[in-house]
Amino acid sequence: MRCLNVHQGQALRDLERAFKNFFTVPGRGFPKFKKKGKKDSLYLEGSIKILKGNYIKLPRIGIVKTYCILPSVPVKNVRISKRAGDWYISFKYDECQPRPLTKKRAIIGVDVGINALATCSDGTTYPNVKAYKQAKKRLTRYQRRVQKKEPGSKNRAKAVKKLAKTHKKIADIRADALHELTTWASFKPQHHSDRSMTM
């Protein structure tokens, strides 16, 4: 039952943070209860151990195989979440060795947009990838299908699931493209100033 108690304790900490944001952060609304089936997540801490390769041992769940290779570090806690039918795990750990400071160089601004993936202050423009444009077309098509389905029907539930997967695919495509862009930019001999990074 320890695992369940830890999860409840984290839920109370999340609630406390939500109320603090409501009273201190302008524009934050009153905290709402999470609806079952929407943004489902689970918090765990305790005897968590990363095994060799892409396996992690979780309390009361057992050994779970992950898609990516995990670092061999002691884990403090994990949060398991569900997005568009797929499960994700994020974990917190202490980085043993601090990263060396990089030497500051010339500054360049990066503006992330919608029509273009990113535009730099030196005039360089990076267009959206082809897969992103194709996924946007599918998104429009699935949105129309959801609107035509009867609320509460199984067909609407199927259409909503496809729509959610398309939203996730678009977010993943943009995140991957931005990751490649920022990785490339980090090796350029400039110091970059990012703007409008929220997707």
For each residue, the residues with C-beta under 8 A, 3 or more apart:
1: 4 5
2: 5 6 46 59
3: 6 7 44 46 59 60
4: 1 7 8
5: 1 2 8 9
6: 2 3 9 10 43 44 45 46
7: 3 4 10 11 42 43 44
8: 4 5 11 12
9: 5 6 12 13
10: 6 7 13 14 43 45
11: 7 8 14 15 43
12: 8 9 15 16
13: 9 10 16 17
14: 10 11 17 18
15: 11 12 18 19 31
16: 12 13 19 20
17: 13 14 20 21
18: 14 15 21 22 31
19: 15 16 22 23 31
20: 16 17 23 24
21: 17 18 24 25 28
22: 18 19 25 28 29 30 31
23: 19 20
24: 20 21
25: 21 22 28
26:
27:
28: 21 22 25
29: 22 32
30: 22
31: 15 18 19 22
32: 29
33:
34: 38 39
35: 38
36: 40
37: 40
38: 34 35
39: 34 81 82
40: 36 37 81 82
41: 79 80 81 82
42: 7 79 80 81
43: 6 7 10 11 77 78 79 80
44: 3 6 7 48 58 59 60 61 77 78 79 80
45: 6 10 48 76 77 78
46: 2 3 6 59
47: 57 59
48: 44 45 56 57 58 59 75 76 77 78 91
49: 56 57 75
50: 55 56 57 70 71 72 73 75
51: 55 56 57 63
52: 55 72
53: 69 70
54: 65 66 67 68 69 70
55: 50 51 52 63 64 65 66 70
56: 48 49 50 51 63 64 66 70 75 78 89 91
57: 47 48 49 50 51 62 63 64
58: 44 48 61 62 63 64 78
59: 2 3 44 46 47 48
60: 3 44
61: 44 58 64
62: 57 58
63: 51 55 56 57 58
64: 55 56 57 58 61 89
65: 54 55
66: 54 55 56 70 89
67: 54
68: 54
69: 53 54
70: 50 53 54 55 56 66
71: 50 93
72: 50 52
73: 50 93 94 95 96
74: 93 94
75: 48 49 50 56 78 91 92 93
76: 45 48 91 92 93 94
77: 43 44 45 48 91 92
78: 43 44 45 48 56 58 75 89 90 91 92
79: 41 42 43 44 89 90 91
80: 41 42 43 44 87 88 89
81: 39 40 41 42 87 88 89 90
82: 39 40 41 85 86 87 88
83: 86 88 164 168
84: 161 164 165 167 168
85: 82 161 164 165
86: 82 83 168
87: 80 81 82
88: 80 81 82 83
89: 56 64 66 78 79 80 81
90: 78 79 81
91: 48 56 75 76 77 78 79
92: 75 76 77 78
93: 71 73 74 75 76
94: 73 74 76
95: 73 98 99
96: 73
97:
98: 95
99: 95
100:
101:
102:
103:
104: 191
105: 189 190 191
106: 189 190 191
107: 190 191 192 193
108: 120 121 122 188 190 191 192 193
109: 120 121 192 193 194 195
110: 118 119 120 121 185 192 193 194 195
111: 118 119 120 121 195 196
112: 117 118 178 194 195 196 197 199
113: 116 117 118 119 196
114:
115: 128
116: 113 119 125 126 127 128
117: 112 113 126 127 128 129 132 174 177 178 181
118: 110 111 112 113 125 126 178 181
119: 110 111 113 116 124 125 126
120: 108 109 110 111 123 124 125 126
121: 108 109 110 111
122: 108
123: 120
124: 119 120
125: 116 118 119 120
126: 116 117 118 119 120 181
127: 116 117
128: 115 116 117 132 133 174 177
129: 117 132 133 173 177
130: 133 134
131: 134 135 173
132: 117 128 129 135 136 170 173 174 177
133: 128 129 130 136 137
134: 130 131 137 138
135: 131 132 138 139 166 169 170 173
136: 132 133 139 140 170
137: 133 134 140 141
138: 134 135 141 142 166
139: 135 136 142 143 163 166 167 170
140: 136 137 143 144
141: 137 138 144 145
142: 138 139 145 146 159 162 163 166
143: 139 140 146 147 163
144: 140 141 147 148
145: 141 142 148 149 159 162 163
146: 142 143 149 156 159 160 163
147: 143 144
148: 144 145
149: 145 146 153 155 156 159
150: 153 155 156
151: 156
152: 156
153: 149 150 156 157
154: 157 158
155: 149 150 158 159
156: 146 149 150 151 152 153 159 160
157: 153 154 160 161
158: 154 155 161 162
159: 142 145 146 149 155 156 162 163
160: 146 156 157 163 164
161: 84 85 157 158 164 165
162: 142 145 158 159 165 166
163: 139 142 143 145 146 159 160 166 167
164: 83 84 85 160 161 167 168
165: 84 85 161 162 168 169
166: 135 138 139 142 162 163 169 170
167: 84 139 163 164 170 171
168: 83 84 86 164 165 171 172
169: 135 165 166 172 173
170: 132 135 136 139 166 167 173 174
171: 167 168 174 175 199
172: 168 169 175 176
173: 129 131 132 135 169 170 176 177
174: 117 128 132 170 171 177 178 199
175: 171 172 178 179 199
176: 172 173 179 180
177: 117 128 129 132 173 174 180 181
178: 112 117 118 174 175 181 182
179: 175 176 182 183
180: 176 177 183 184
181: 117 118 126 177 178 184 185
182: 178 179 185 186
183: 179 180 186 187
184: 180 181 187 188
185: 110 181 182 188 190 192
186: 182 183 192
187: 183 184
188: 108 184 185 192
189: 105 106
190: 105 106 107 108 185
191: 104 105 106 107 108
192: 107 108 109 110 185 186 188
193: 107 108 109 110
194: 109 110 112 197
195: 109 110 111 112
196: 111 112 113
197: 112 194
198:
199: 112 171 174 175
